[in-house]
């Protein structure tokens, strides 16, 4: 019918672990056969060319060290993964990342500048050697290869500057960061900048914006430098837990010898279609309206990067940690699942029609943990970029979490990350750097960039002033990237940094949707217990003994009144009123049992007040025994009631009974207690008190 939305019938949800593995087995089998067919020719090509390229590189290094030592001091060739960022993955998208540090008030600009120079730029080891040379080196191009050399005209004043005075509020700071994310960085001087603002905001905080080019180093190494050298010395030695890429790097290197050629063809040479070129994709419509130059999946060289909408948000770490324990998922999976739900909400993906999927590009860290005996951090990039699908078409937070968990497990069990790393490392000695940049740009099919950086658990300080928060914004790999999101964990906090293309939705809208997804998932799993967690009842609070005593007495009196009313009620009275009275008795008895249990566990622990609980167990058992009374009497009362109702009104009685049955079922089997209590006229109703003197 016209005018109505065609809503698809929801598909049956199947857990990934329950799906058939035949398709996965066949795919892995065909990949193995393809890898074995290409094994001999590929390695024959590598074995012949690699020794030649290594010999030429050795000759170049020796020539520069002997004959051009003064012209190119400290000559050091960049690794292929460092050099590709200098070849400009895309001309209009500078590979520049921004980090925001908020400190307590009290530091001046000159104090911060002196600390940065002494502890980071000019820091030396025990052998009096510069620890982090790249902070004073610039990039030069020699015979088609990039290298770091010392900048003879290095001036700290050009790298450590003041934030303009008109940046005095949160909104102006967001606009300023949005401009910095799209501002190119000159390569004829060291690839970093530091922007400082003191006395910012109502609390007079100190703001430090650290901007760096990706060729300088990756985020993990810079976090280690911040913790080990820049901040105040502590007794603890900071370590970052190694990710699955670094843990399995050795065994995956062996597997890459066979499988790398498969990933080279399927991921880099012939990748799937990009998010912004898929028909029905959420990114294609807006791009066509804005640019009018994207057709058949081809990019336009004249695409201009636009200013990003910036926002940051502190997430509830306690809630996220509990969700991770309850669902037995990593914190990364929980964050990605909530971000996927937020994207689904902002993109208006209601599931009414089948739409093209979207992907996210994430960095897989391949570093191993630092040694406890050294504080020197090796700078450079040691990560790879991989695409994984975001299930925005999946309805429900839990099914989305299942799919993300399944995708991550498949990624962890494969050698894709290590294979791509060695492909770039080997080809970097054979082909020009621009060819490598073209391959990396071709392999990026996602419209979103997601980063997850681990920070220290303890709070850091700079010259005695605590660092209150750290937010990170990764660079946009392509101009088609709609979103750059980063999760940075620090001091029991998890900060979400968002850089969004405002042509699609605002960063604040996405942040609010993310918070709502976390809240909805927490409410959905509120009754689930984490492994080893003791179930707590509603009444189990840390109350003083006298308050607990009064509450027990109040519930006892209310229970007595309800039991008297129920016992005096006629079997021929209205079924709805009878059911409501029965439910009231049931709830009061459950509350009484709960409070008696609390009192028994807490005897003699509050303020030296002694509680006597000798009869407590018997009292609880008597209250719970009323459930058996209900089972014996409810059938009799129900029969009397049915006989008393005329045949024409029994249909309404059946409807009321079904409603009561639904309420009983929804309460779950874990809620014992009577639904009907029959008290004889000569029977006395007992007060259940845990106190002897009552």
C-alpha positions in Angstrom: 0.0 0.0 0.0 1.3 3.4 -0.9 2.4 5.8 1.8 3.3 2.9 4.2 6.8 1.9 5.0 7.9 -1.5 3.9 9.1 -3.0 7.1 11.0 -6.3 6.8 10.2 -9.2 9.0 12.9 -9.5 11.6 15.3 -12.3 10.9 15.9 -15.0 13.5 19.0 -14.1 15.6 21.6 -16.8 15.6 24.7 -16.6 17.8 27.9 -16.8 15.7 29.1 -19.8 17.7 26.0 -21.7 16.6 26.4 -21.0 12.9 27.7 -23.6 10.5 31.4 -23.7 10.1 31.3 -25.3 6.6 31.5 -21.9 4.9 34.4 -20.9 7.0 36.2 -24.2 6.4 35.8 -23.9 2.7 37.0 -20.3 2.6 40.1 -21.1 4.6 40.7 -24.2 2.4 40.5 -22.2 -0.8 42.8 -19.5 0.6 45.3 -22.1 1.6 45.3 -23.6 -1.9 45.6 -20.2 -3.5 48.5 -19.4 -1.1 50.4 -22.6 -2.0 50.0 -22.0 -5.7 51.6 -18.5 -5.4 54.2 -19.5 -2.8 57.0 -20.5 -5.1 56.8 -17.6 -7.7 56.3 -14.9 -5.0 59.2 -16.0 -2.8 61.4 -16.5 -5.9 60.7 -12.8 -6.7 61.5 -11.7 -3.1 64.6 -13.8 -2.8 66.1 -12.3 -5.9 65.3 -8.6 -5.3 65.6 -8.3 -1.6 69.4 -8.9 -1.4 69.9 -6.4 -4.2 67.8 -3.7 -2.5 69.5 -4.3 0.9 73.0 -3.9 -0.8 72.0 -0.6 -2.4 70.6 0.7 0.9 73.8 -0.2 2.7 75.8 1.6 0.0 73.7 4.7 0.4 74.0 4.7 4.2 77.8 4.3 4.0 78.1 7.0 1.4 76.1 9.5 3.5 77.9 8.6 6.7 81.4 9.1 5.1 81.1 11.8 2.5 78.0 13.8 3.4 78.2 13.6 7.2 78.3 17.3 7.7 75.6 18.1 5.2 73.2 15.5 6.5 74.1 15.1 10.2 72.4 12.1 11.9 71.3 10.6 8.6 68.7 7.9 9.3 66.5 6.3 6.6 62.8 6.0 7.5 61.2 2.6 7.6 58.5 2.0 5.0 55.7 2.4 7.5 57.1 5.8 8.5 57.7 6.9 4.9 54.2 6.2 3.5 52.8 9.1 5.6 55.2 11.5 4.0 54.1 10.4 0.5 50.6 11.8 1.4 48.0 9.1 1.5 45.7 11.7 0.1 46.9 15.2 -0.9 44.0 17.1 0.8 44.2 15.1 4.1 47.2 15.8 6.3 48.2 12.8 8.5 48.2 15.0 11.6 46.8 13.9 15.0 46.0 16.1 18.0 46.1 15.3 21.7 44.5 17.5 24.5 45.9 17.4 28.0 44.1 19.3 30.8 46.2 20.1 33.9 45.5 21.7 37.3 46.1 25.4 37.5 49.5 26.8 38.6 52.0 26.3 35.8 53.2 29.2 33.6 54.1 29.0 29.9 57.8 29.3 30.6 57.7 26.5 33.2 56.0 24.1 30.8 58.3 25.0 28.0 61.4 24.3 30.2 60.0 21.0 31.3 59.2 19.9 27.7 62.7 20.8 26.6 64.5 19.1 29.5 62.4 16.0 29.8 61.5 15.3 26.1 63.4 17.2 23.5 66.8 17.3 25.1 66.4 14.2 27.3 69.6 12.0 27.6 70.2 8.5 28.8 72.9 7.2 31.2 75.4 7.3 28.3 74.8 11.0 27.7 73.1 10.2 24.4 69.9 11.9 23.1 67.0 9.6 23.9 64.4 10.9 21.4 66.3 12.3 18.4 63.3 12.8 16.2 62.1 15.7 18.2 65.1 17.7 16.8 65.2 16.1 13.3 63.6 17.1 10.0 62.8 15.1 6.9 64.9 15.2 3.7 64.5 13.3 0.5 67.7 11.7 -0.9 67.6 9.6 -4.1 63.9 8.9 -3.8 64.0 7.8 -0.1 63.1 9.8 3.0 65.5 10.2 5.9 65.7 12.0 9.3 68.5 14.5 9.8 69.2 17.0 12.5 67.7 20.4 12.0 70.6 22.9 12.4 68.1 25.8 12.7 65.9 24.1 15.3 64.2 26.8 17.4 61.9 25.6 20.3 60.0 28.9 20.1 58.6 27.8 16.7 57.3 24.5 18.1 56.0 25.6 21.6 53.6 28.4 21.2 50.7 30.1 23.0 47.1 29.4 22.1 45.4 32.7 20.8 43.7 34.7 23.6 40.3 34.6 21.9 40.2 30.8 22.6 38.6 31.2 26.0 35.7 28.8 26.1 34.9 25.2 25.3 33.2 26.1 22.0 36.1 28.2 20.8 38.5 25.5 21.9 36.6 22.9 19.8 36.7 25.2 16.8 40.4 25.7 17.3 41.1 22.0 17.5 39.0 21.4 14.4 41.2 23.8 12.5 44.4 22.2 13.7 43.2 18.7 12.6 43.0 19.9 9.0 46.2 22.1 9.0 49.2 20.6 7.1 52.5 20.4 8.9 55.7 21.5 7.2 58.4 18.7 6.8 61.4 21.0 6.6 61.5 21.2 10.4 60.7 18.7 13.3 57.2 17.2 12.9 55.5 18.3 16.1 53.9 21.4 17.7 52.8 22.3 21.2 50.1 24.8 21.9 49.7 26.0 25.5 47.0 28.1 27.3 47.1 28.9 31.0 44.2 30.0 33.2 41.6 28.5 30.9 37.9 28.2 31.8 36.2 28.8 35.2 38.7 26.5 37.0 41.8 28.2 35.6 43.1 24.9 34.1 46.2 24.6 32.0 45.5 23.4 28.4 48.2 21.7 26.3 47.5 20.7 22.7 50.1 18.4 21.2 50.0 18.1 17.4 52.2 15.7 15.5 52.8 14.2 12.1 52.2 10.5 11.8 55.7 10.0 10.3 57.2 11.1 13.7 55.9 8.1 15.7 52.7 6.2 16.6 50.4 7.0 19.5 51.5 4.1 21.7 55.2 5.2 21.7 54.3 8.8 22.4 52.1 7.7 25.4 55.1 5.8 26.7 57.3 8.8 26.3 54.8 10.9 28.2 54.7 8.5 31.1 58.3 7.6 31.3 60.1 10.9 30.6 57.8 13.9 30.5 55.7 13.5 33.7 57.1 13.5 37.2 59.1 10.4 38.3 57.2 7.8 40.4 58.1 4.5 41.9 56.0 2.7 39.4 57.3 1.7 36.0 54.6 2.3 33.4 53.8 -0.6 31.1 51.2 -0.9 28.4 49.6 -4.3 28.1 50.6 -5.8 24.8 47.8 -6.4 22.3 47.1 -9.5 20.4 49.2 -8.2 17.5 52.3 -8.0 19.6 51.7 -11.2 21.5 51.2 -13.3 18.4 53.7 -11.5 16.2 56.3 -14.3 16.2 53.9 -17.2 15.2 52.0 -15.0 12.8 55.2 -14.1 11.0 55.7 -17.8 10.2 52.1 -18.0 9.0 52.6 -14.9 6.9 55.3 -16.6 4.9 52.5 -18.6 3.3 49.4 -16.4 3.6 50.9 -12.9 2.8 50.4 -13.3 -0.9 46.7 -14.0 -0.4 46.2 -10.9 1.6 48.2 -8.9 -0.9 45.8 -9.7 -3.7 42.5 -9.8 -1.7 43.1 -6.8 0.6 45.5 -4.5 -1.2 45.3 -5.1 -5.0 41.7 -6.1 -5.3 39.9 -4.9 -2.2 36.1 -4.7 -1.8 34.2 -1.6 -2.8 34.6 1.4 -0.5 31.9 2.7 1.8 31.5 5.9 -0.1 31.0 4.2 -3.5 28.5 1.5 -2.5 25.0 2.0 -3.9 22.6 2.2 -0.9 25.4 3.1 1.4 24.8 5.9 3.9 27.9 7.9 2.7 27.2 8.0 -1.0 24.1 10.3 -1.1 25.7 13.2 0.7 28.9 13.0 -1.2 27.1 13.2 -4.5 25.2 16.2 -3.3 28.3 18.0 -2.0 30.9 17.1 -4.7 29.1 15.7 -7.7 32.4 14.1 -8.8 32.2 10.6 -7.4 30.8 8.1 -9.8 31.4 4.4 -10.2 33.6 4.3 -7.2 36.3 6.7 -8.6 37.8 9.4 -6.4 38.3 13.0 -7.4 41.7 14.5 -7.1 40.2 17.9 -6.4 38.3 16.8 -3.3 38.8 19.4 -0.6 39.0 18.5 3.1 36.5 20.3 5.3 36.7 21.5 8.9 35.8 18.8 11.4 33.2 19.1 14.2 35.1 18.4 17.5 33.7 16.9 20.7 34.9 14.9 23.6 33.1 13.0 26.3 34.0 11.2 29.6 32.4 7.8 29.6 31.2 5.9 32.7 34.1 3.5 33.2 32.4 1.6 36.1 29.4 0.8 33.9 31.6 -0.2 31.0 33.8 -2.5 33.1 30.7 -4.2 34.5 29.3 -4.7 31.0 32.6 -6.2 30.0 32.4 -8.7 32.9 28.8 -9.6 32.4 29.0 -10.2 28.7 32.6 -11.7 28.9 33.7 -9.3 26.2 36.7 -7.0 26.0 36.2 -3.3 26.8 37.1 -2.6 23.1 34.1 -4.7 22.0 31.7 -2.9 24.3 32.9 0.5 23.1 32.6 -0.5 19.4 29.2 -2.0 19.9 27.9 1.2 21.6 29.6 3.4 18.9 27.9 1.3 16.2 24.5 1.8 17.8 25.1 5.5 18.0 26.1 5.6 14.3 22.9 3.6 13.4 20.8 6.2 15.3 22.6 9.2 13.7 22.5 7.9 10.2 18.8 7.0 10.5 19.3 3.3 9.8 16.0 1.9 11.0 16.4 -1.5 9.3 13.3 -0.9 7.0 15.4 -1.6 3.9 18.6 -3.5 3.3 21.4 -1.0 3.0 25.1 -1.4 2.2 27.3 -2.0 5.2 29.9 0.4 6.6 33.3 -0.4 7.8 35.7 1.1 10.4 39.5 1.3 10.0 41.4 0.6 13.1 45.1 0.4 14.0 46.4 -2.9 15.2 49.4 -2.4 17.5 52.3 -4.8 16.9 54.6 -3.7 19.7 55.8 -5.8 22.5 55.8 -4.6 26.2 58.8 -2.5 27.4 61.5 -4.0 29.5 61.5 -3.2 33.2 65.2 -2.3 33.1 65.2 0.5 30.5 63.2 3.7 30.1 64.2 4.3 26.5 61.3 4.1 24.0 61.8 3.3 20.4 60.1 5.9 18.2 58.5 5.0 14.9 55.3 3.4 13.6 54.7 -0.3 14.3 51.1 -0.8 13.5 48.9 -1.7 10.6 45.5 -0.5 9.4 42.7 -3.0 9.0 39.1 -2.7 8.0 36.3 -4.4 9.9 32.5 -4.2 9.4 30.2 -2.3 11.7 26.9 -4.1 12.0 24.7 -1.0 11.8 21.9 -3.0 10.0 21.6 -5.4 13.0 18.8 -4.6 15.4 19.6 -4.9 19.1 22.6 -4.1 21.2 23.3 -7.7 22.1 23.3 -9.1 18.5 25.5 -6.3 17.5 27.9 -7.2 20.3 27.9 -10.8 19.1 28.9 -9.9 15.6 31.6 -7.5 16.7 33.0 -10.2 19.1 32.9 -12.8 16.3 34.8 -10.4 13.9 37.4 -9.6 16.5 38.0 -13.3 17.3 38.4 -14.0 13.6 40.9 -11.2 13.2 42.8 -12.3 16.3 43.1 -15.9 14.9 44.3 -14.8 11.5 47.7 -13.5 10.3 46.2 -10.6 8.4 47.8 -7.9 10.5 51.3 -9.4 10.4 51.0 -10.3 6.7 50.2 -6.7 5.8 53.0 -5.4 8.0 55.6 -7.6 6.2 54.2 -6.8 2.8 54.8 -3.1 3.3 58.2 -3.7 4.9 59.4 -5.9 2.1 58.0 -3.9 -0.8 59.4 -0.7 0.8 62.9 -2.0 -0.2 61.8 -2.8 -3.8 59.3 -0.2 -5.0 59.0 3.6 -4.6 57.3 5.0 -1.5 54.5 6.5 -3.6 53.5 3.0 -4.8 53.3 1.9 -1.1 51.1 4.9 -0.3 48.9 4.0 -3.2 48.5 0.4 -2.0 47.6 1.6 1.5 45.2 4.1 0.2 43.6 1.5 -2.0 43.2 -1.0 0.9 41.3 1.6 3.1 37.6 1.0 2.3 36.1 2.4 5.5 34.4 5.7 6.1 35.3 5.7 9.8 38.6 5.7 11.7 38.5 4.2 15.2 41.4 4.2 17.6 41.8 2.7 21.1 44.8 3.9 23.1 45.6 2.5 26.5 46.9 5.0 29.1 48.2 4.6 32.6 45.9 3.5 35.4 47.4 5.9 37.9 47.1 9.7 37.6 50.1 11.5 36.2 51.5 14.9 37.2 53.7 17.5 35.6 55.8 19.5 38.1 53.4 18.6 40.9 50.2 19.5 38.9 47.9 16.6 38.2 46.9 15.8 34.6 43.2 15.7 34.9 42.3 14.3 31.5 43.7 13.2 28.2 41.8 13.2 24.9 43.1 12.0 21.5 41.9 12.6 17.9 43.4 10.4 15.2 43.9 11.8 11.7 41.4 11.2 8.9 43.0 8.8 6.4 40.9 9.9 3.5 38.8 13.0 2.8 35.8 10.6 2.6 36.2 9.7 6.2 33.0 10.7 8.0 34.2 10.0 11.5 37.4 9.8 13.5 36.9 8.4 17.0 39.3 7.6 19.7 39.0 6.0 23.1 41.7 6.9 25.6 41.8 5.2 29.0 43.5 7.1 31.8 43.3 7.0 35.6 40.0 5.1 35.7 38.6 7.3 33.0 37.8 6.6 29.4 37.6 9.7 27.2 35.9 9.6 23.8 37.2 12.0 21.2 35.2 12.6 18.1 36.0 14.5 14.9 33.0 14.4 12.6 32.2 15.6 9.2 29.4 18.1 9.9 27.7 17.4 6.6 26.3 14.2 8.1 25.6 14.8 11.7 27.1 16.8 14.6 29.7 15.4 17.0 27.6 16.3 20.0 24.6 14.4 18.5 26.8 11.3 18.1 28.2 11.6 21.7 24.7 11.8 23.1 23.7 8.8 21.1 26.7 6.9 22.4 25.8 7.7 26.0 22.3 6.6 25.4 23.6 3.3 23.9 25.7 2.7 27.0 22.7 3.4 29.3 20.4 1.1 27.3 22.8 -1.7 27.3 23.4 -1.3 31.1 19.6 -1.4 31.7 19.2 -4.4 29.5 21.9 -6.3 31.5 21.1 -4.8 34.9 19.7 -8.2 36.2 22.7 -10.2 34.9 25.5 -11.0 37.3 29.2 -10.9 36.6 31.3 -14.0 37.3 31.8 -14.1 41.1 29.4 -11.3 41.8 26.9 -11.8 44.7 23.4 -10.9 43.9 22.2 -8.0 45.9 18.6 -7.3 46.8 16.9 -3.9 46.7 16.7 -3.7 50.5 20.4 -4.5 51.1 21.8 -1.1 51.9 24.2 0.1 54.5 21.7 1.3 56.9 22.1 1.8 60.7 20.5 -1.0 62.9 17.7 1.3 64.2 16.6 2.2 60.7 16.6 -1.5 59.6 14.7 -2.4 62.8 12.0 0.2 62.0 11.7 -0.9 58.4 11.2 -4.6 59.5 8.4 -3.5 61.9 6.7 -1.5 59.3 6.7 -4.3 56.8 5.4 -6.7 59.4 2.4 -4.5 60.3 1.6 -4.0 56.6 1.9 -7.8 56.0 -0.5 -8.5 58.9 -3.1 -6.0 57.6 -2.8 -7.5 54.1 -3.2 -11.1 55.4 -6.3 -10.2 57.4 -7.9 -8.5 54.4 -7.1 -11.4 52.2 -8.5 -14.0 54.7 -11.7 -12.1 55.2 -12.3 -11.6 51.5 -15.1 -13.6 49.9 -14.4 -16.0 47.2 -17.1 -14.4 45.2 -15.6 -10.9 45.1 -14.1 -9.3 42.0 -11.2 -11.3 40.5 -9.0 -8.2 39.8 -9.2 -6.9 43.4 -8.5 -10.4 44.7 -5.4 -10.7 42.5 -4.1 -7.2 43.5 -4.5 -8.1 47.2 -2.6 -11.4 46.6 0.2 -9.6 44.8 0.5 -7.2 47.6 0.9 -10.0 50.2 3.5 -11.7 48.0 5.6 -8.5 47.6 5.5 -7.8 51.3 6.6 -11.3 52.2 9.5 -11.1 49.8 10.6 -7.8 51.2 10.4 -9.2 54.7 12.5 -12.2 53.8 15.1 -10.0 52.2 15.4 -7.7 55.2 15.7 -10.6 57.6 18.5 -12.1 55.6 20.3 -8.7 55.7 19.9 -8.5 59.4 21.2 -12.0 59.9 24.3 -11.2 57.9 25.0 -7.9 59.6 24.5 -8.8 63.2 26.9 -7.2 65.6 28.7 -5.1 63.0 27.1 -1.7 63.3 28.3 0.7 66.0 28.7 -2.0 68.5 24.9 -2.7 68.7 24.4 -6.4 69.3 21.5 -8.1 67.5 20.2 -11.5 68.5 19.2 -13.6 65.5 18.6 -17.0 67.2 15.1 -17.2 65.8 15.9 -15.6 62.5 16.2 -18.8 60.4 13.0 -20.2 61.7 11.2 -16.9 61.0 12.5 -16.8 57.4 11.5 -20.4 56.9 8.0 -19.7 58.2 7.6 -16.8 55.8 8.8 -18.9 52.9 6.6 -21.8 53.9 3.6 -19.7 53.1 4.2 -20.5 49.4 3.2 -24.1 50.0 0.0 -22.9 51.8 -0.8 -20.9 48.6 -0.4 -23.9 46.4 -2.8 -26.0 48.6 -5.4 -23.2 48.9 -5.4 -21.4 45.6 -7.0 -24.3 43.7 -9.9 -24.5 46.3 -10.5 -20.7 46.3 -10.3 -20.6 42.5 -12.9 -23.4 42.2 -15.2 -21.7 44.6 -14.9 -18.5 42.7 -15.6 -20.1 39.3 -18.7 -21.8 40.6 -19.9 -18.5 41.9 -19.5 -16.7 38.6 -22.3 -17.1 36.0 -21.4 -18.9 32.8 -21.6 -15.7 30.7 -19.0 -13.9 32.8 -16.4 -16.6 32.9 -14.7 -15.3 29.8 -13.8 -12.1 31.6 -12.6 -14.2 34.5 -10.3 -16.1 32.2 -8.9 -12.9 30.8 -8.2 -11.7 34.3 -6.5 -15.0 35.2 -4.3 -14.8 32.1 -3.3 -11.3 33.0 -2.3 -12.5 36.5 -0.5 -15.4 35.0 1.5 -13.0 32.8 2.5 -10.9 35.8 3.6 -14.1 37.6 5.7 -15.2 34.6 7.3 -11.8 34.2 8.4 -11.8 37.8 10.5 -14.9 37.1 11.0 -18.0 39.0 13.4 -16.3 41.4 10.6 -14.5 43.2 9.1 -17.0 45.7 6.1 -16.2 47.8 2.4 -16.9 48.1 -0.2 -15.5 45.7 -3.1 -16.4 48.0 -3.1 -16.7 51.8 -6.0 -18.3 53.7 -6.1 -17.7 57.4 -8.6 -19.5 59.6 -10.6 -17.5 62.1 -8.9 -19.2 65.1 -5.4 -18.8 63.6 -3.1 -16.2 65.0 -0.9 -14.1 62.7 2.7 -13.9 64.0 5.0 -10.9 64.0 8.3 -11.9 62.5 11.0 -10.0 64.5 14.7 -10.6 64.6 14.8 -8.9 68.0 14.2 -10.7 71.3 13.0 -7.6 73.1 10.2 -6.8 70.6 
